[in-house]
């Protein structure tokens, strides 16, 4: 009687593992994009990103389709402090300033400053610079009243908000091709610009102009 042949060992079945790139390529949602934009705003306020880099990365975040598109945008930045937010809740203490007036001089607001629900800027024969890109908005809807009498007021708005313009002497500094509002979630913050430019102008843009036009006296 012939002995039975020894069983041939079968190779172990290895579990299927998705490649790292494929596993990371998940669809990005509004919350994912918002979180990256908020981190970029904080880094911009800290001086880690210049105007061009901040603008480029923010646009890339708002148009990202996959999580793998978002990761490189903050890979070279330190961990967030956990305090950044497009809308900052009210805190105890002194409320944010509600107006700024310049008479033959200039006003400037920028960086990580707290913006009230309604802010008024009046400039007479001077210049105004109101930068909301890294600001802490204290309400879902923010209204900026800007009056430029023989003056120029530049208002810089963040890319992650809806912008509504009203008044005369108010110009919009971006084209339809650059308009990303159609990609924003329904609950995105809103910034209303109510402007009056008498022999002057109120210019609204998402980034600084290459050159500042001067107005005649």
PyMOL commands that set and color helices and strands:
alter all, ss='L'
color gray80, all
select helices_A, chain A and resi 20-24+30-45+51-62+67-74+176-178+181-183
alter helices_A, ss='H'
color red, helices_A
select strands_A, chain A and resi 99-103+106-109+114-115+118-124+127-131+136-137+141-149+152-156+162-168+170-172+190-198+201-205
alter strands_A, ss='S'
color yellow, strands_A
deselect
rebuild
show_as cartoon
